[in-house]
Amino acid sequence: MMRPPPERGRDAAAATDAYAALVRREQQLDAIQRTLGWRLLSHYGPYKRGFVVPAWRRLRGLVRRLLGGSDPASEAYDDWATFADRFHADVRGSDRAHEDSVDGPDLVSVVMLVRHDERAASERAIASLAAQRHRRWDLAVAVVGAWTGDTTSPPLAAGDNLRIRVEPAPYDGEASALDALVAAARGDVVAILPPAVALVPDALGAAVDAFRETGADVLYGDEDHRDADGRRHGPRFLPGWSPDLLLSTMYWPRVVFFRREMLAGLLPFRAELDGAHGYDLALRSTEGSVRVVHVPRVLAHVEAAVSMPKDRFGGERDPERRALELAVERRGLAATVARVDAGIFRVRRAVVAPAKVSIVIPTRDGFRNLRRCLAALERTQHGDFEVLLVDNGSRDPATLELLAASGHRVLRAPGPFNFARLNNDAVRESRGRYVLFLNDDTEPTDPLWLTALEEHAQRPEVGAVGAKLLYGDGRIQHAGIATGIGGIAGHPGRFRRAMPTVVRNVSAVTAACLMARREVFDAIGGFDEALPVNSNDVDLCLRLRARGYLVVYTPHAVVRHYESQTRGTRAVSEDVWLMMRRWRQVLPNDPYYSPNLTMVDETGEPDLSKPDGWTLLYAGTTRAEGRLQLASGGAVGQTFFATGADLAAIVVYATNTEGTPGDALRLAVREAPEASEPIRVVDRSIAGRSPDERWFCFAPIRESADRFWYFSLEATGPGAVMLRRQNAASDVMGPCRENGVPAFGTLQFQLYGRAPNRCAVS
């Protein structure tokens, strides 16, 4: 069995790195071995994800609809939402209480515009506000347009609640109403609450806490939908601040919180943008240097749709597009705005100073793929580009003949395959201002694809640009890379038939089609040649982001990718090890991929295994499961290695001898088994999703990352408690201890942290 790394000495850092990597390796192996695909056939996984699972879901959904049933995905989410609501309510019981006074620095002023057909919806929204745990709020309501209905009673009644003020006279438009309400707001924070949106009970408290912790200027959370029967569905787990995504669509939720001083500086609102003031505010509020914060939790529910007048936007009127056009003008961008779909736009930037693009294509004996790729390049409409064919030791006569007759420069690079080195050597021979790395098994489909990449690569704040890559049958292969998926990184939405056509920021893009400015590529030293096969593109993009550059994905450069037909797919363990050691604190925290989405696969679906706003630090194992009986007054402990900071929950699986939940347990966290004083003590656990799942939640341990800790469980009830354990000891965690003595096996447990509020400066 492996021993913990030394606490001091020159080998301490290396040993800590090794243990962190071992923890992640153990989790990856456990996750793989739990799948049905692994148990039946180890090569079944890609076919399962690509064909079997999507087909089964479509068939199941079709059968349900034919039988009059509900969508199974919606049912699963509603069940999860019920659990998450209960869980957050229990956690709130142990958090600090917010005072009831409406005075003080944490007053939230909520403003609401109500039209004549929104009274019922507004009353539900106000009811959700009245149920807030944070009591420092006031509400100002203005009616927009003539009120229809019973004119003998006010449109909305404040009752005895002095926190609610209703403007006595209706306003002609939204702009004038918002001007008056925002100017009169007294709170340090102002929230614009649409009538058809209900807040979760701790929404204001979560927002106030985030403002205090981060110094935010503008803040948003996640949202979902709630139908007329109260069922939850359609979650929107949003990315952190993504400036390019906001220029493509209003991706923020319906409820956004602003610092009052900043919001007041944006007055007045423009009447021509009535119906799109939310988008206009998002664009204007992020044009200066402001702190934009995303709280990765569902803070609001969009209620069942409220019918709107058909002529609300009046014929050709398009206030969202107009708001975006004004933003482009204010920023001095040489660009045009076009609507792509409902609520989705393309800001097409002009290439201000066209320059040569050097297209680098490594190849070896790839005659058919290379011929197809070169034919597509001949159809490319671009003023100036060169092609550098890097031949890594081709022997096939047809390939050699194609290289000789291509008319392009051929760079001979014999020797072992090292993708990073092949590209780096080619860049040194290139003549372009831009370098484009392109696989030989790709086929650009649009003649303007190169310009679509260059329009973003020219931007001084952008380090790398990637394209939309499609499989031969039209399914998505690449639409940006998210880190943390499967341990290192993955392609969210892979195998889908379609994804929204939005330019957005991502953590990385694939080097199968990646463009960068030559000067930027050289400044960071190019690809790391210590990563010869896998992950060199992810590493490149992470190094660019570490220097403050943005990475952009554009769906307007479309390329067919006949993936890995030349070299095959190979996972090199040395590459994985280096990436884990170098980026282990960065990989699990992708700012553009919600922590509430799955990290297990590339579906990009909600992770319903845990509450929203929490991140998994260690998954434990279900292999060789056994039981440990803990008598009343007895104690069992477990050493564990935490790979992440802000450890805030330990989950165990316990029942008493009668089979009911084992909640008569006390948990204590210590720095080591022999430490006398615990640093966290939890007397009450929270029920999880399974009957025996028990969550022990505590204030985050900020310094928890990359070190060993120890937790103990004491049975405090009259009966014995049964705990799940693994019969074999973990190579990383070590054996458990019964009453202080090393025992057989390892407790089955999971470690969680609270997902941090994601703060970025615009």
ZAMARGU-4260 file (C-alpha; in steps of 0.2 Angstrom, whole numbers, plus 5000, padded with zeros to 4 digits):
<rodrens>
0) 5000/5000/5000 | 5006/5017/4996 | 5011/5029/5010 | 5006/5048/5011 | 5019/5060/5003
5) 5031/5068/5015 | 5026/5084/5023 | 5044/5092/5021 | 5059/5090/5010 | 5063/5093/4992
10) 5052/5078/4986 | 5036/5085/4994 | 5030/5094/4979 | 5033/5080/4967 | 5025/5067/4979
15) 5009/5079/4981 | 5008/5080/4962 | 5009/5061/4961 | 4995/5058/4974 | 4984/5071/4966
20) 4986/5062/4949 | 4983/5045/4957 | 4967/5051/4964 | 4961/5057/4948 | 4967/5041/4939
25) 4958/5030/4952 | 4941/5040/4949 | 4943/5038/4930 | 4946/5019/4932 | 4931/5017/4943
30) 4920/5027/4932 | 4925/5017/4917 | 4923/5000/4926 | 4905/5005/4932 | 4898/5007/4915
35) 4888/4994/4906 | 4899/4996/4890 | 4915/4991/4900 | 4907/4976/4907 | 4900/4970/4891
40) 4913/4975/4878 | 4927/4988/4881 | 4926/4995/4863 | 4907/4997/4865 | 4908/5014/4873
45) 4910/5025/4857 | 4896/5016/4848 | 4885/5017/4863 | 4887/5036/4865 | 4887/5040/4847
50) 4872/5029/4841 | 4864/5017/4854 | 4860/5030/4868 | 4854/5044/4857 | 4843/5031/4847
55) 4836/5024/4863 | 4832/5041/4870 | 4823/5046/4854 | 4813/5030/4854 | 4809/5031/4872
60) 4803/5049/4870 | 4793/5045/4855 | 4784/5031/4864 | 4780/5042/4879 | 4773/5055/4868
65) 4762/5043/4859 | 4756/5036/4875 | 4752/5053/4882 | 4766/5053/4894 | 4778/5066/4899
70) 4796/5068/4893 | 4807/5057/4903 | 4821/5070/4904 | 4809/5082/4911 | 4803/5070/4924
75) 4821/5066/4929 | 4824/5085/4931 | 4808/5088/4941 | 4813/5074/4953 | 4830/5081/4955
80) 4824/5098/4957 | 4813/5092/4971 | 4828/5085/4980 | 4838/5101/4976 | 4825/5112/4984
85) 4824/5101/5000 | 4843/5100/5001 | 4846/5119/4999 | 4832/5122/5012 | 4841/5111/5024
90) 4858/5119/5021 | 4850/5136/5024 | 4845/5130/5041 | 4864/5129/5046 | 4869/5145/5037
95) 4869/5162/5045 | 4853/5171/5046 | 4849/5187/5037 | 4842/5200/5047 | 4824/5206/5045
100) 4827/5225/5045 | 4825/5234/5028 | 4839/5246/5033 | 4858/5243/5031 | 4870/5240/5017
105) 4862/5225/5010 | 4845/5232/5004 | 4840/5225/4988 | 4828/5236/4977 | 4818/5226/4966
110) 4809/5234/4951 | 4795/5227/4940 | 4786/5232/4925 | 4769/5225/4923 | 4758/5225/4907
115) 4739/5224/4907 | 4740/5205/4903 | 4753/5201/4916 | 4744/5203/4932 | 4742/5185/4937
120) 4760/5182/4933 | 4766/5197/4943 | 4757/5192/4959 | 4766/5175/4958 | 4782/5184/4956
125) 4778/5196/4971 | 4773/5181/4982 | 4791/5173/4978 | 4799/5189/4984 | 4788/5190/5000
130) 4795/5172/5004 | 4813/5177/5003 | 4824/5172/5017 | 4834/5188/5015 | 4822/5202/5022
135) 4831/5217/5017 | 4822/5221/5001 | 4809/5233/4994 | 4799/5233/4978 | 4793/5246/4966
140) 4780/5242/4952 | 4775/5252/4937 | 4761/5248/4925 | 4766/5250/4907 | 4751/5254/4895
145) 4733/5256/4899 | 4726/5244/4912 | 4711/5233/4906 | 4699/5225/4917 | 4691/5230/4933
150) 4695/5249/4935 | 4687/5250/4952 | 4702/5242/4961 | 4721/5246/4959 | 4730/5235/4947
155) 4741/5228/4961 | 4738/5229/4980 | 4753/5232/4991 | 4742/5228/5006 | 4750/5231/5023
160) 4768/5228/5016 | 4776/5244/5016 | 4791/5237/5006 | 4780/5237/4991 | 4776/5253/4981
165) 4765/5254/4966 | 4767/5269/4954 | 4750/5277/4954 | 4749/5281/4935 | 4753/5270/4920
170) 4768/5274/4909 | 4767/5275/4890 | 4783/5264/4888 | 4796/5253/4897 | 4810/5266/4895
175) 4801/5280/4905 | 4795/5267/4918 | 4812/5260/4921 | 4820/5277/4922 | 4808/5282/4936
180) 4810/5266/4946 | 4829/5265/4945 | 4831/5283/4949 | 4820/5281/4965 | 4829/5265/4970
185) 4837/5265/4988 | 4846/5249/4989 | 4864/5246/4985 | 4859/5232/4974 | 4845/5233/4961
190) 4836/5218/4953 | 4825/5219/4938 | 4811/5206/4940 | 4800/5202/4926 | 4782/5197/4930
195) 4783/5179/4924 | 4798/5175/4935 | 4798/5168/4952 | 4813/5169/4963 | 4819/5154/4973
200) 4818/5157/4992 | 4836/5161/4995 | 4839/5170/4978 | 4842/5188/4986 | 4853/5181/5000
205) 4864/5171/4987 | 4865/5187/4977 | 4870/5198/4992 | 4883/5186/4998 | 4890/5185/4981
210) 4891/5204/4979 | 4900/5205/4996 | 4912/5191/4992 | 4917/5196/4975 | 4914/5215/4974
215) 4903/5212/4959 | 4896/5226/4948 | 4883/5215/4939 | 4878/5197/4944 | 4867/5183/4936
220) 4863/5165/4941 | 4855/5151/4932 | 4836/5148/4929 | 4824/5134/4924 | 4805/5134/4919
225) 4790/5129/4929 | 4773/5124/4921 | 4756/5127/4927 | 4756/5112/4938 | 4772/5117/4946
230) 4783/5104/4937 | 4801/5110/4934 | 4809/5108/4917 | 4821/5116/4904 | 4836/5121/4915
235) 4848/5134/4909 | 4864/5131/4917 | 4874/5145/4910 | 4893/5149/4907 | 4902/5162/4916
240) 4906/5179/4908 | 4908/5176/4889 | 4909/5192/4880 | 4908/5184/4862 | 4893/5174/4867
245) 4884/5190/4873 | 4887/5198/4856 | 4878/5183/4848 | 4863/5181/4860 | 4856/5187/4876
250) 4862/5172/4886 | 4860/5180/4903 | 4844/5174/4913 | 4828/5185/4915 | 4833/5191/4932
255) 4850/5201/4934 | 4857/5210/4948 | 4866/5227/4947 | 4875/5238/4958 | 4864/5254/4960
260) 4878/5267/4956 | 4883/5258/4940 | 4865/5256/4934 | 4860/5274/4938 | 4875/5279/4927
265) 4867/5270/4912 | 4851/5280/4912 | 4841/5285/4903 | 4834/5270/4894 | 4829/5272/4875
270) 4811/5271/4870 | 4816/5262/4853 | 4823/5247/4863 | 4807/5243/4873 | 4806/5225/4874
275) 4825/5223/4873 | 4831/5233/4888 | 4838/5217/4897 | 4849/5214/4882 | 4853/5233/4880
280) 4858/5233/4899 | 4869/5218/4898 | 4878/5225/4883 | 4880/5243/4890 | 4885/5237/4908
285) 4899/5227/4902 | 4907/5239/4890 | 4918/5247/4904 | 4930/5238/4916 | 4917/5230/4928
290) 4916/5214/4938 | 4904/5202/4931 | 4899/5187/4942 | 4890/5171/4939 | 4882/5162/4953
295) 4881/5144/4947 | 4864/5140/4955 | 4846/5141/4950 | 4840/5157/4957 | 4823/5159/4947
300) 4809/5149/4939 | 4802/5156/4923 | 4783/5153/4925 | 4771/5145/4912 | 4772/5156/4897
305) 4761/5172/4897 | 4753/5177/4881 | 4760/5193/4873 | 4751/5205/4861 | 4755/5200/4843
310) 4760/5217/4838 | 4771/5221/4853 | 4786/5224/4842 | 4776/5231/4828 | 4780/5224/4811
315) 4798/5226/4806 | 4803/5232/4823 | 4818/5222/4830 | 4823/5230/4847 | 4836/5216/4851
320) 4845/5218/4834 | 4845/5237/4836 | 4852/5236/4854 | 4866/5225/4847 | 4869/5237/4832
325) 4871/5252/4845 | 4883/5241/4855 | 4894/5238/4839 | 4893/5257/4835 | 4898/5262/4853
330) 4913/5250/4853 | 4919/5256/4836 | 4919/5239/4828 | 4920/5238/4809 | 4906/5225/4808
335) 4888/5222/4803 | 4874/5213/4812 | 4863/5200/4805 | 4850/5189/4813 | 4854/5171/4812
340) 4839/5164/4821 | 4826/5169/4834 | 4837/5178/4847 | 4853/5173/4839 | 4864/5186/4829
345) 4880/5186/4820 | 4892/5201/4822 | 4902/5199/4806 | 4918/5208/4808 | 4927/5216/4793
350) 4945/5210/4791 | 4953/5227/4794 | 4971/5223/4788 | 4971/5207/4777 | 4987/5197/4778
355) 4994/5180/4773 | 4988/5164/4782 | 5000/5150/4783 | 4991/5133/4783 | 5001/5119/4791
360) 4995/5102/4787 | 5005/5087/4794 | 5003/5071/4784 | 5010/5053/4782 | 5003/5041/4768
365) 4986/5050/4769 | 4983/5050/4750 | 4964/5050/4750 | 4962/5062/4764 | 4975/5074/4759
370) 4969/5074/4741 | 4951/5079/4747 | 4958/5092/4759 | 4969/5100/4745 | 4954/5101/4733
375) 4944/5110/4746 | 4958/5122/4749 | 4957/5126/4730 | 4939/5132/4732 | 4944/5143/4747
380) 4940/5162/4743 | 4954/5171/4752 | 4966/5184/4746 | 4982/5177/4752 | 4987/5160/4759
385) 5001/5147/4758 | 5000/5129/4762 | 5014/5120/4770 | 5013/5101/4769 | 5023/5093/4783
390) 5028/5075/4777 | 5031/5064/4792 | 5040/5050/4782 | 5027/5045/4769 | 5031/5029/4759
395) 5015/5027/4749 | 5019/5031/4730 | 5002/5039/4728 | 5005/5050/4742 | 5023/5055/4737
400) 5016/5059/4719 | 5003/5070/4726 | 5015/5079/4737 | 5027/5082/4722 | 5012/5088/4711
405) 5003/5098/4724 | 5012/5115/4720 | 5013/5118/4738 | 5029/5118/4749 | 5033/5101/4756
410) 5043/5100/4772 | 5051/5084/4775 | 5051/5078/4794 | 5055/5060/4796 | 5056/5051/4812
415) 5044/5047/4826 | 5027/5055/4826 | 5027/5071/4837 | 5012/5082/4832 | 5018/5097/4842
420) 5036/5096/4835 | 5029/5094/4817 | 5019/5110/4818 | 5032/5120/4828 | 5045/5116/4814
425) 5033/5121/4801 | 5029/5138/4809 | 5047/5142/4809 | 5047/5140/4790 | 5030/5150/4787
430) 5028/5167/4780 | 5011/5172/4786 | 5005/5184/4799 | 4993/5170/4804 | 4996/5151/4806
435) 4982/5139/4803 | 4984/5121/4810 | 4974/5109/4799 | 4973/5090/4799 | 4975/5081/4783
440) 4958/5072/4786 | 4948/5088/4786 | 4938/5096/4772 | 4932/5114/4773 | 4914/5116/4766
445) 4912/5135/4764 | 4923/5145/4753 | 4924/5159/4766 | 4929/5148/4780 | 4946/5155/4781
450) 4940/5173/4782 | 4927/5168/4796 | 4942/5162/4806 | 4953/5177/4802 | 4940/5190/4807
455) 4942/5184/4825 | 4961/5180/4825 | 4965/5198/4820 | 4957/5204/4837 | 4972/5209/4849
460) 4962/5201/4864 | 4960/5184/4855 | 4974/5171/4856 | 4966/5156/4846 | 4951/5153/4835
465) 4943/5136/4831 | 4930/5130/4819 | 4914/5120/4819 | 4920/5102/4814 | 4907/5089/4808
470) 4908/5071/4806 | 4905/5064/4788 | 4886/5061/4792 | 4884/5079/4798 | 4884/5076/4817
475) 4895/5088/4828 | 4912/5082/4832 | 4919/5099/4839 | 4910/5115/4844 | 4923/5120/4857
480) 4932/5111/4871 | 4928/5111/4889 | 4941/5106/4902 | 4937/5093/4916 | 4926/5082/4906
485) 4933/5064/4908 | 4947/5071/4918 | 4956/5081/4905 | 4944/5089/4892 | 4930/5084/4881
490) 4919/5091/4867 | 4902/5096/4874 | 4888/5092/4862 | 4898/5079/4852 | 4887/5068/4841
495) 4873/5080/4841 | 4864/5084/4825 | 4864/5102/4828 | 4869/5116/4841 | 4865/5134/4842
500) 4874/5145/4829 | 4883/5156/4841 | 4901/5163/4842 | 4907/5160/4860 | 4922/5159/4871
505) 4928/5142/4876 | 4943/5136/4886 | 4951/5127/4871 | 4948/5122/4853 | 4955/5108/4843
510) 4971/5109/4833 | 4962/5099/4819 | 4958/5117/4814 | 4965/5131/4824 | 4971/5148/4819
515) 4982/5160/4829 | 4993/5176/4825 | 5011/5170/4822 | 5017/5183/4835 | 5006/5176/4849
520) 5010/5158/4845 | 5029/5162/4845 | 5028/5172/4861 | 5021/5157/4871 | 5034/5145/4863
525) 5022/5136/4852 | 5015/5118/4856 | 5023/5109/4870 | 5034/5095/4862 | 5033/5086/4878
530) 5015/5082/4873 | 5018/5073/4857 | 5001/5066/4853 | 4986/5071/4864 | 4981/5087/4873
535) 4994/5098/4865 | 4980/5109/4859 | 4972/5111/4875 | 4988/5115/4884 | 4992/5128/4871
540) 4975/5136/4874 | 4976/5136/4892 | 4993/5144/4891 | 4986/5158/4880 | 4972/5160/4893
545) 4984/5161/4907 | 4991/5176/4898 | 4974/5185/4897 | 4970/5180/4879 | 4952/5174/4874
550) 4949/5158/4864 | 4935/5159/4852 | 4924/5146/4844 | 4915/5151/4828 | 4902/5141/4819
555) 4903/5151/4804 | 4919/5141/4798 | 4912/5124/4795 | 4924/5109/4792 | 4921/5091/4789
560) 4932/5080/4799 | 4935/5062/4795 | 4943/5060/4812 | 4958/5050/4815 | 4958/5041/4799
565) 4976/5043/4796 | 4984/5040/4813 | 4970/5032/4823 | 4966/5037/4841 | 4979/5034/4854
570) 4979/5039/4872 | 4996/5042/4879 | 4998/5040/4897 | 5013/5052/4898 | 5002/5066/4890
575) 4988/5063/4903 | 5000/5063/4918 | 5009/5079/4912 | 4992/5088/4909 | 4985/5083/4927
580) 5001/5089/4935 | 5002/5105/4926 | 4984/5110/4926 | 4975/5100/4939 | 4968/5116/4948
585) 4962/5123/4931 | 4955/5108/4923 | 4940/5106/4934 | 4935/5124/4934 | 4931/5128/4916
590) 4923/5146/4917 | 4913/5143/4901 | 4906/5126/4906 | 4894/5125/4920 | 4898/5115/4936
595) 4880/5109/4935 | 4883/5100/4918 | 4890/5082/4918 | 4909/5079/4918 | 4907/5061/4915
600) 4904/5062/4896 | 4902/5074/4882 | 4883/5075/4881 | 4883/5092/4890 | 4867/5087/4899
605) 4863/5092/4917 | 4872/5083/4931 | 4858/5076/4942 | 4869/5067/4954 | 4872/5081/4965
610) 4864/5098/4970 | 4867/5113/4959 | 4881/5124/4965 | 4892/5110/4971 | 4907/5102/4963
615) 4913/5084/4965 | 4931/5083/4971 | 4931/5064/4974 | 4919/5051/4968 | 4924/5036/4978
620) 4920/5018/4972 | 4907/5005/4972 | 4918/4990/4968 | 4918/4975/4980 | 4906/4984/4991
625) 4904/4978/5010 | 4897/4984/5026 | 4904/4990/5043 | 4894/4990/5058 | 4896/5004/5070
630) 4889/5002/5088 | 4882/5016/5098 | 4896/5027/5105 | 4908/5019/5093 | 4919/5029/5080
635) 4926/5025/5063 | 4938/5036/5053 | 4945/5038/5036 | 4961/5047/5029 | 4958/5055/5013
640) 4967/5066/5000 | 4958/5081/4994 | 4962/5087/4976 | 4952/5103/4977 | 4951/5118/4987
645) 4935/5124/4997 | 4930/5106/5003 | 4913/5109/5010 | 4904/5092/5011 | 4908/5073/5014
650) 4895/5061/5009 | 4894/5043/5017 | 4881/5029/5015 | 4873/5024/5031 | 4858/5015/5038
655) 4854/5009/5056 | 4851/4990/5059 | 4833/4992/5056 | 4836/4998/5038 | 4831/5016/5040
660) 4842/5030/5037 | 4857/5031/5048 | 4856/5050/5053 | 4862/5047/5071 | 4880/5052/5066
665) 4892/5066/5071 | 4906/5070/5059 | 4922/5078/5063 | 4936/5084/5051 | 4954/5084/5057
670) 4971/5088/5049 | 4977/5070/5054 | 4970/5055/5065 | 4981/5060/5079 | 4975/5079/5079
675) 4966/5082/5095 | 4956/5097/5089 | 4944/5095/5075 | 4943/5110/5062 | 4925/5106/5057
680) 4911/5097/5067 | 4894/5093/5060 | 4880/5086/5071 | 4866/5084/5058 | 4867/5076/5041
685) 4856/5080/5026 | 4847/5066/5017 | 4853/5063/4999 | 4844/5055/4984 | 4846/5037/4990
690) 4839/5031/5006 | 4856/5029/5014 | 4865/5044/5007 | 4870/5056/5020 | 4878/5073/5017
695) 4888/5082/5030 | 4890/5100/5025 | 4901/5113/5033 | 4910/5129/5030 | 4922/5127/5016
700) 4940/5123/5020 | 4949/5135/5009 | 4966/5127/5010 | 4960/5109/5008 | 4968/5106/4991
705) 4982/5094/4988 | 4984/5087/5005 | 4978/5073/5017 | 4964/5075/5029 | 4955/5064/5041
710) 4936/5063/5045 | 4928/5052/5059 | 4910/5047/5061 | 4903/5044/5079 | 4887/5034/5081
715) 4876/5046/5093 | 4860/5036/5093 | 4854/5021/5103 | 4856/5008/5089 | 4870/5002/5078
720) 4874/5010/5061 | 4879/5001/5045 | 4891/5010/5034 | 4896/5005/5016 | 4914/5001/5013
725) 4925/4995/5000 | 4932/4978/5005 | 4949/4982/4997 | 4960/4996/5003 | 4962/5011/4992
730) 4980/5014/4985 | 4977/5032/4988 | 4966/5034/5003 | 4972/5020/5014 | 4962/5009/5026
735) 4948/5015/5038 | 4950/5015/5057 | 4938/5008/5069 | 4940/5016/5086 | 4957/5023/5082
740) 4964/5006/5076 | 4967/5002/5057 | 4953/4991/5050 | 4949/4981/5035 | 4944/4990/5019
745) 4940/5008/5015 | 4924/5018/5019 | 4914/5022/5004 | 4913/5041/5003 | 4912/5056/4991
750) 4920/5074/4993 | 4911/5089/4987 | 4915/5108/4987 | 4904/5122/4984 | 4906/5129/4966
755) 4914/5146/4968 | 4905/5161/4961 | 4913/5164/4944 | 4920/5182/4943 | 4928/5190/4928
760) 4932/5208/4923 | 4924/5214/4907
</rodrens>
